[in-house]
Amino acid sequence: HAVDFIVSDGPKSYRIQIKSVTSQDEGCDVQNAWKDRHIDYVIYFAQRSNWGYVCPAFATNRKKLNDPAHVRFQQNRNDFLRAFHACA
């Protein structure tokens, strides 16, 4: 199904895909590996650092990780929740 998690905050449910990036460059391109699938958000985690991005699923083949529509977070609970709620 290409969905790693389904998250609910009560009345709304979100289909989430989790990905990681090896690049330390936040301006790197990320590929759309879920085209034509029902995904709401993709969450990217940097493998060699402590940051990530919450990204609304996009229809293009690729996009910059640090696109203005994506919200950066530090890999801790509070910062992640702030980023997720900023997108949702």
MODELLER restraints for C-alpha pairs under 7 A, 6 or more apart:
rsr = mdl.restraints
at = mdl.atoms
rsr.add(forms.Gaussian(group=physical.xy_distance, feature=features.Distance(at['CA:2:A'], at['CA:17:A']), mean=6.82, stdev=0.5))
rsr.add(forms.Gaussian(group=physical.xy_distance, feature=features.Distance(at['CA:2:A'], at['CA:34:A']), mean=6.64, stdev=0.5))
rsr.add(forms.Gaussian(group=physical.xy_distance, feature=features.Distance(at['CA:3:A'], at['CA:15:A']), mean=6.10, stdev=0.5))
rsr.add(forms.Gaussian(group=physical.xy_distance, feature=features.Distance(at['CA:3:A'], at['CA:16:A']), mean=5.73, stdev=0.5))
rsr.add(forms.Gaussian(group=physical.xy_distance, feature=features.Distance(at['CA:3:A'], at['CA:17:A']), mean=5.25, stdev=0.5))
rsr.add(forms.Gaussian(group=physical.xy_distance, feature=features.Distance(at['CA:3:A'], at['CA:39:A']), mean=6.72, stdev=0.5))
rsr.add(forms.Gaussian(group=physical.xy_distance, feature=features.Distance(at['CA:4:A'], at['CA:16:A']), mean=5.88, stdev=0.5))
rsr.add(forms.Gaussian(group=physical.xy_distance, feature=features.Distance(at['CA:4:A'], at['CA:17:A']), mean=5.04, stdev=0.5))
rsr.add(forms.Gaussian(group=physical.xy_distance, feature=features.Distance(at['CA:4:A'], at['CA:18:A']), mean=6.37, stdev=0.5))
rsr.add(forms.Gaussian(group=physical.xy_distance, feature=features.Distance(at['CA:5:A'], at['CA:15:A']), mean=6.07, stdev=0.5))
rsr.add(forms.Gaussian(group=physical.xy_distance, feature=features.Distance(at['CA:5:A'], at['CA:16:A']), mean=5.15, stdev=0.5))
rsr.add(forms.Gaussian(group=physical.xy_distance, feature=features.Distance(at['CA:5:A'], at['CA:17:A']), mean=6.72, stdev=0.5))
rsr.add(forms.Gaussian(group=physical.xy_distance, feature=features.Distance(at['CA:6:A'], at['CA:13:A']), mean=6.57, stdev=0.5))
rsr.add(forms.Gaussian(group=physical.xy_distance, feature=features.Distance(at['CA:6:A'], at['CA:14:A']), mean=5.54, stdev=0.5))
rsr.add(forms.Gaussian(group=physical.xy_distance, feature=features.Distance(at['CA:6:A'], at['CA:15:A']), mean=4.69, stdev=0.5))
rsr.add(forms.Gaussian(group=physical.xy_distance, feature=features.Distance(at['CA:6:A'], at['CA:16:A']), mean=6.08, stdev=0.5))
rsr.add(forms.Gaussian(group=physical.xy_distance, feature=features.Distance(at['CA:7:A'], at['CA:13:A']), mean=5.50, stdev=0.5))
rsr.add(forms.Gaussian(group=physical.xy_distance, feature=features.Distance(at['CA:7:A'], at['CA:14:A']), mean=5.17, stdev=0.5))
rsr.add(forms.Gaussian(group=physical.xy_distance, feature=features.Distance(at['CA:7:A'], at['CA:15:A']), mean=6.64, stdev=0.5))
rsr.add(forms.Gaussian(group=physical.xy_distance, feature=features.Distance(at['CA:8:A'], at['CA:14:A']), mean=6.31, stdev=0.5))
rsr.add(forms.Gaussian(group=physical.xy_distance, feature=features.Distance(at['CA:14:A'], at['CA:40:A']), mean=5.89, stdev=0.5))
rsr.add(forms.Gaussian(group=physical.xy_distance, feature=features.Distance(at['CA:15:A'], at['CA:39:A']), mean=5.13, stdev=0.5))
rsr.add(forms.Gaussian(group=physical.xy_distance, feature=features.Distance(at['CA:15:A'], at['CA:40:A']), mean=5.12, stdev=0.5))
rsr.add(forms.Gaussian(group=physical.xy_distance, feature=features.Distance(at['CA:15:A'], at['CA:41:A']), mean=6.55, stdev=0.5))
rsr.add(forms.Gaussian(group=physical.xy_distance, feature=features.Distance(at['CA:16:A'], at['CA:39:A']), mean=6.00, stdev=0.5))
rsr.add(forms.Gaussian(group=physical.xy_distance, feature=features.Distance(at['CA:16:A'], at['CA:40:A']), mean=6.01, stdev=0.5))
rsr.add(forms.Gaussian(group=physical.xy_distance, feature=features.Distance(at['CA:16:A'], at['CA:41:A']), mean=4.97, stdev=0.5))
rsr.add(forms.Gaussian(group=physical.xy_distance, feature=features.Distance(at['CA:16:A'], at['CA:42:A']), mean=5.71, stdev=0.5))
rsr.add(forms.Gaussian(group=physical.xy_distance, feature=features.Distance(at['CA:17:A'], at['CA:39:A']), mean=6.87, stdev=0.5))
rsr.add(forms.Gaussian(group=physical.xy_distance, feature=features.Distance(at['CA:17:A'], at['CA:41:A']), mean=6.38, stdev=0.5))
rsr.add(forms.Gaussian(group=physical.xy_distance, feature=features.Distance(at['CA:17:A'], at['CA:42:A']), mean=4.72, stdev=0.5))
rsr.add(forms.Gaussian(group=physical.xy_distance, feature=features.Distance(at['CA:17:A'], at['CA:43:A']), mean=6.32, stdev=0.5))
rsr.add(forms.Gaussian(group=physical.xy_distance, feature=features.Distance(at['CA:18:A'], at['CA:42:A']), mean=5.76, stdev=0.5))
rsr.add(forms.Gaussian(group=physical.xy_distance, feature=features.Distance(at['CA:18:A'], at['CA:43:A']), mean=4.95, stdev=0.5))
rsr.add(forms.Gaussian(group=physical.xy_distance, feature=features.Distance(at['CA:18:A'], at['CA:44:A']), mean=6.12, stdev=0.5))
rsr.add(forms.Gaussian(group=physical.xy_distance, feature=features.Distance(at['CA:19:A'], at['CA:43:A']), mean=6.08, stdev=0.5))
rsr.add(forms.Gaussian(group=physical.xy_distance, feature=features.Distance(at['CA:19:A'], at['CA:44:A']), mean=4.78, stdev=0.5))
rsr.add(forms.Gaussian(group=physical.xy_distance, feature=features.Distance(at['CA:19:A'], at['CA:45:A']), mean=6.43, stdev=0.5))
rsr.add(forms.Gaussian(group=physical.xy_distance, feature=features.Distance(at['CA:20:A'], at['CA:44:A']), mean=5.04, stdev=0.5))
rsr.add(forms.Gaussian(group=physical.xy_distance, feature=features.Distance(at['CA:20:A'], at['CA:45:A']), mean=4.62, stdev=0.5))
rsr.add(forms.Gaussian(group=physical.xy_distance, feature=features.Distance(at['CA:20:A'], at['CA:46:A']), mean=5.69, stdev=0.5))
rsr.add(forms.Gaussian(group=physical.xy_distance, feature=features.Distance(at['CA:20:A'], at['CA:47:A']), mean=6.18, stdev=0.5))
rsr.add(forms.Gaussian(group=physical.xy_distance, feature=features.Distance(at['CA:21:A'], at['CA:44:A']), mean=6.68, stdev=0.5))
rsr.add(forms.Gaussian(group=physical.xy_distance, feature=features.Distance(at['CA:21:A'], at['CA:45:A']), mean=6.25, stdev=0.5))
rsr.add(forms.Gaussian(group=physical.xy_distance, feature=features.Distance(at['CA:21:A'], at['CA:46:A']), mean=5.04, stdev=0.5))
rsr.add(forms.Gaussian(group=physical.xy_distance, feature=features.Distance(at['CA:21:A'], at['CA:47:A']), mean=5.96, stdev=0.5))
rsr.add(forms.Gaussian(group=physical.xy_distance, feature=features.Distance(at['CA:22:A'], at['CA:46:A']), mean=6.24, stdev=0.5))
rsr.add(forms.Gaussian(group=physical.xy_distance, feature=features.Distance(at['CA:22:A'], at['CA:47:A']), mean=5.45, stdev=0.5))
rsr.add(forms.Gaussian(group=physical.xy_distance, feature=features.Distance(at['CA:22:A'], at['CA:48:A']), mean=6.77, stdev=0.5))
rsr.add(forms.Gaussian(group=physical.xy_distance, feature=features.Distance(at['CA:26:A'], at['CA:65:A']), mean=5.89, stdev=0.5))
rsr.add(forms.Gaussian(group=physical.xy_distance, feature=features.Distance(at['CA:26:A'], at['CA:66:A']), mean=5.65, stdev=0.5))
rsr.add(forms.Gaussian(group=physical.xy_distance, feature=features.Distance(at['CA:27:A'], at['CA:64:A']), mean=5.52, stdev=0.5))
rsr.add(forms.Gaussian(group=physical.xy_distance, feature=features.Distance(at['CA:27:A'], at['CA:65:A']), mean=5.57, stdev=0.5))
rsr.add(forms.Gaussian(group=physical.xy_distance, feature=features.Distance(at['CA:27:A'], at['CA:66:A']), mean=5.37, stdev=0.5))
rsr.add(forms.Gaussian(group=physical.xy_distance, feature=features.Distance(at['CA:28:A'], at['CA:64:A']), mean=5.60, stdev=0.5))
rsr.add(forms.Gaussian(group=physical.xy_distance, feature=features.Distance(at['CA:28:A'], at['CA:65:A']), mean=5.78, stdev=0.5))
rsr.add(forms.Gaussian(group=physical.xy_distance, feature=features.Distance(at['CA:29:A'], at['CA:62:A']), mean=6.18, stdev=0.5))
rsr.add(forms.Gaussian(group=physical.xy_distance, feature=features.Distance(at['CA:29:A'], at['CA:63:A']), mean=5.36, stdev=0.5))
rsr.add(forms.Gaussian(group=physical.xy_distance, feature=features.Distance(at['CA:29:A'], at['CA:64:A']), mean=4.45, stdev=0.5))
rsr.add(forms.Gaussian(group=physical.xy_distance, feature=features.Distance(at['CA:29:A'], at['CA:65:A']), mean=5.89, stdev=0.5))
rsr.add(forms.Gaussian(group=physical.xy_distance, feature=features.Distance(at['CA:30:A'], at['CA:62:A']), mean=5.42, stdev=0.5))
rsr.add(forms.Gaussian(group=physical.xy_distance, feature=features.Distance(at['CA:30:A'], at['CA:63:A']), mean=5.55, stdev=0.5))
rsr.add(forms.Gaussian(group=physical.xy_distance, feature=features.Distance(at['CA:30:A'], at['CA:64:A']), mean=6.14, stdev=0.5))
rsr.add(forms.Gaussian(group=physical.xy_distance, feature=features.Distance(at['CA:30:A'], at['CA:65:A']), mean=5.99, stdev=0.5))
rsr.add(forms.Gaussian(group=physical.xy_distance, feature=features.Distance(at['CA:31:A'], at['CA:61:A']), mean=5.98, stdev=0.5))
rsr.add(forms.Gaussian(group=physical.xy_distance, feature=features.Distance(at['CA:31:A'], at['CA:62:A']), mean=4.45, stdev=0.5))
rsr.add(forms.Gaussian(group=physical.xy_distance, feature=features.Distance(at['CA:31:A'], at['CA:63:A']), mean=6.84, stdev=0.5))
rsr.add(forms.Gaussian(group=physical.xy_distance, feature=features.Distance(at['CA:32:A'], at['CA:60:A']), mean=6.87, stdev=0.5))
rsr.add(forms.Gaussian(group=physical.xy_distance, feature=features.Distance(at['CA:32:A'], at['CA:61:A']), mean=5.07, stdev=0.5))
rsr.add(forms.Gaussian(group=physical.xy_distance, feature=features.Distance(at['CA:32:A'], at['CA:62:A']), mean=5.51, stdev=0.5))
rsr.add(forms.Gaussian(group=physical.xy_distance, feature=features.Distance(at['CA:35:A'], at['CA:59:A']), mean=6.57, stdev=0.5))
rsr.add(forms.Gaussian(group=physical.xy_distance, feature=features.Distance(at['CA:39:A'], at['CA:57:A']), mean=6.21, stdev=0.5))
rsr.add(forms.Gaussian(group=physical.xy_distance, feature=features.Distance(at['CA:40:A'], at['CA:56:A']), mean=6.01, stdev=0.5))
rsr.add(forms.Gaussian(group=physical.xy_distance, feature=features.Distance(at['CA:40:A'], at['CA:57:A']), mean=5.36, stdev=0.5))
rsr.add(forms.Gaussian(group=physical.xy_distance, feature=features.Distance(at['CA:41:A'], at['CA:54:A']), mean=6.88, stdev=0.5))
rsr.add(forms.Gaussian(group=physical.xy_distance, feature=features.Distance(at['CA:41:A'], at['CA:55:A']), mean=5.49, stdev=0.5))
rsr.add(forms.Gaussian(group=physical.xy_distance, feature=features.Distance(at['CA:41:A'], at['CA:56:A']), mean=4.40, stdev=0.5))
rsr.add(forms.Gaussian(group=physical.xy_distance, feature=features.Distance(at['CA:41:A'], at['CA:57:A']), mean=4.86, stdev=0.5))
rsr.add(forms.Gaussian(group=physical.xy_distance, feature=features.Distance(at['CA:42:A'], at['CA:54:A']), mean=6.18, stdev=0.5))
rsr.add(forms.Gaussian(group=physical.xy_distance, feature=features.Distance(at['CA:42:A'], at['CA:55:A']), mean=5.16, stdev=0.5))
rsr.add(forms.Gaussian(group=physical.xy_distance, feature=features.Distance(at['CA:42:A'], at['CA:56:A']), mean=6.28, stdev=0.5))
rsr.add(forms.Gaussian(group=physical.xy_distance, feature=features.Distance(at['CA:42:A'], at['CA:57:A']), mean=5.93, stdev=0.5))
rsr.add(forms.Gaussian(group=physical.xy_distance, feature=features.Distance(at['CA:43:A'], at['CA:53:A']), mean=5.77, stdev=0.5))
rsr.add(forms.Gaussian(group=physical.xy_distance, feature=features.Distance(at['CA:43:A'], at['CA:54:A']), mean=4.63, stdev=0.5))
rsr.add(forms.Gaussian(group=physical.xy_distance, feature=features.Distance(at['CA:43:A'], at['CA:55:A']), mean=6.04, stdev=0.5))
rsr.add(forms.Gaussian(group=physical.xy_distance, feature=features.Distance(at['CA:44:A'], at['CA:52:A']), mean=5.28, stdev=0.5))
rsr.add(forms.Gaussian(group=physical.xy_distance, feature=features.Distance(at['CA:44:A'], at['CA:53:A']), mean=5.17, stdev=0.5))
rsr.add(forms.Gaussian(group=physical.xy_distance, feature=features.Distance(at['CA:44:A'], at['CA:54:A']), mean=6.55, stdev=0.5))
rsr.add(forms.Gaussian(group=physical.xy_distance, feature=features.Distance(at['CA:45:A'], at['CA:51:A']), mean=6.38, stdev=0.5))
rsr.add(forms.Gaussian(group=physical.xy_distance, feature=features.Distance(at['CA:45:A'], at['CA:52:A']), mean=4.31, stdev=0.5))
rsr.add(forms.Gaussian(group=physical.xy_distance, feature=features.Distance(at['CA:45:A'], at['CA:53:A']), mean=6.73, stdev=0.5))
rsr.add(forms.Gaussian(group=physical.xy_distance, feature=features.Distance(at['CA:46:A'], at['CA:52:A']), mean=5.63, stdev=0.5))
rsr.add(forms.Gaussian(group=physical.xy_distance, feature=features.Distance(at['CA:50:A'], at['CA:74:A']), mean=5.80, stdev=0.5))
rsr.add(forms.Gaussian(group=physical.xy_distance, feature=features.Distance(at['CA:50:A'], at['CA:75:A']), mean=5.18, stdev=0.5))
rsr.add(forms.Gaussian(group=physical.xy_distance, feature=features.Distance(at['CA:51:A'], at['CA:73:A']), mean=5.60, stdev=0.5))
rsr.add(forms.Gaussian(group=physical.xy_distance, feature=features.Distance(at['CA:51:A'], at['CA:74:A']), mean=4.35, stdev=0.5))
rsr.add(forms.Gaussian(group=physical.xy_distance, feature=features.Distance(at['CA:51:A'], at['CA:75:A']), mean=5.26, stdev=0.5))
rsr.add(forms.Gaussian(group=physical.xy_distance, feature=features.Distance(at['CA:52:A'], at['CA:72:A']), mean=5.73, stdev=0.5))
rsr.add(forms.Gaussian(group=physical.xy_distance, feature=features.Distance(at['CA:52:A'], at['CA:73:A']), mean=5.34, stdev=0.5))
rsr.add(forms.Gaussian(group=physical.xy_distance, feature=features.Distance(at['CA:52:A'], at['CA:74:A']), mean=6.34, stdev=0.5))
rsr.add(forms.Gaussian(group=physical.xy_distance, feature=features.Distance(at['CA:52:A'], at['CA:75:A']), mean=6.63, stdev=0.5))
rsr.add(forms.Gaussian(group=physical.xy_distance, feature=features.Distance(at['CA:53:A'], at['CA:70:A']), mean=6.21, stdev=0.5))
rsr.add(forms.Gaussian(group=physical.xy_distance, feature=features.Distance(at['CA:53:A'], at['CA:71:A']), mean=5.35, stdev=0.5))
rsr.add(forms.Gaussian(group=physical.xy_distance, feature=features.Distance(at['CA:53:A'], at['CA:72:A']), mean=4.36, stdev=0.5))
rsr.add(forms.Gaussian(group=physical.xy_distance, feature=features.Distance(at['CA:53:A'], at['CA:73:A']), mean=5.91, stdev=0.5))
rsr.add(forms.Gaussian(group=physical.xy_distance, feature=features.Distance(at['CA:54:A'], at['CA:70:A']), mean=5.71, stdev=0.5))
rsr.add(forms.Gaussian(group=physical.xy_distance, feature=features.Distance(at['CA:54:A'], at['CA:71:A']), mean=5.23, stdev=0.5))
rsr.add(forms.Gaussian(group=physical.xy_distance, feature=features.Distance(at['CA:54:A'], at['CA:72:A']), mean=6.51, stdev=0.5))
rsr.add(forms.Gaussian(group=physical.xy_distance, feature=features.Distance(at['CA:54:A'], at['CA:83:A']), mean=6.48, stdev=0.5))
rsr.add(forms.Gaussian(group=physical.xy_distance, feature=features.Distance(at['CA:54:A'], at['CA:84:A']), mean=6.11, stdev=0.5))
rsr.add(forms.Gaussian(group=physical.xy_distance, feature=features.Distance(at['CA:55:A'], at['CA:69:A']), mean=6.95, stdev=0.5))
rsr.add(forms.Gaussian(group=physical.xy_distance, feature=features.Distance(at['CA:55:A'], at['CA:70:A']), mean=4.59, stdev=0.5))
rsr.add(forms.Gaussian(group=physical.xy_distance, feature=features.Distance(at['CA:55:A'], at['CA:71:A']), mean=6.59, stdev=0.5))
rsr.add(forms.Gaussian(group=physical.xy_distance, feature=features.Distance(at['CA:56:A'], at['CA:70:A']), mean=6.90, stdev=0.5))
rsr.add(forms.Gaussian(group=physical.xy_distance, feature=features.Distance(at['CA:56:A'], at['CA:87:A']), mean=6.95, stdev=0.5))
rsr.add(forms.Gaussian(group=physical.xy_distance, feature=features.Distance(at['CA:71:A'], at['CA:83:A']), mean=5.55, stdev=0.5))
rsr.add(forms.Gaussian(group=physical.xy_distance, feature=features.Distance(at['CA:72:A'], at['CA:83:A']), mean=6.58, stdev=0.5))
rsr.add(forms.Gaussian(group=physical.xy_distance, feature=features.Distance(at['CA:73:A'], at['CA:79:A']), mean=5.46, stdev=0.5))
rsr.add(forms.Gaussian(group=physical.xy_distance, feature=features.Distance(at['CA:73:A'], at['CA:80:A']), mean=5.43, stdev=0.5))
rsr.add(forms.Gaussian(group=physical.xy_distance, feature=features.Distance(at['CA:73:A'], at['CA:83:A']), mean=5.99, stdev=0.5))
rsr.add(forms.Gaussian(group=physical.xy_distance, feature=features.Distance(at['CA:74:A'], at['CA:80:A']), mean=6.67, stdev=0.5))
